Amino acid sequence: MAKRPKSLEAIRAERSELDARLKELRRLEKEALEAERDAGRAPLFAALERIKIAAMSQGEAKAIAKAIADHGSTKVVAALSSLGTTS
């Protein structure tokens, strides 16, 4: 018993549903990536509130934040450990 092929209309309807689902998955993925990229903000701010920090320029603060964003906190902490100031 051969399987009857789907009609062109049925194929297009299914494709439309799949396209809509894919669009939704892309949106969810984008939201998850944004949340993942910003997940360290709260712990960093909490730590900054507990530690006294000497004056610095906006450029210095931006450079520190960019280093964390570009290289990840683990690499930045490793680089800072050579200064003997991490705990």
HELIX and SHEET records of a PDB file:
HELIX    1   1 LEU A    8  ARG A   37  1                                  30    
HELIX    2   2 ARG A   41  ARG A   50  1                                  10    
HELIX    3   3 GLN A   58  HIS A   71  1                                  14    
HELIX    4   4 SER A   73  SER A   81  1                                   9    
END                                                                             
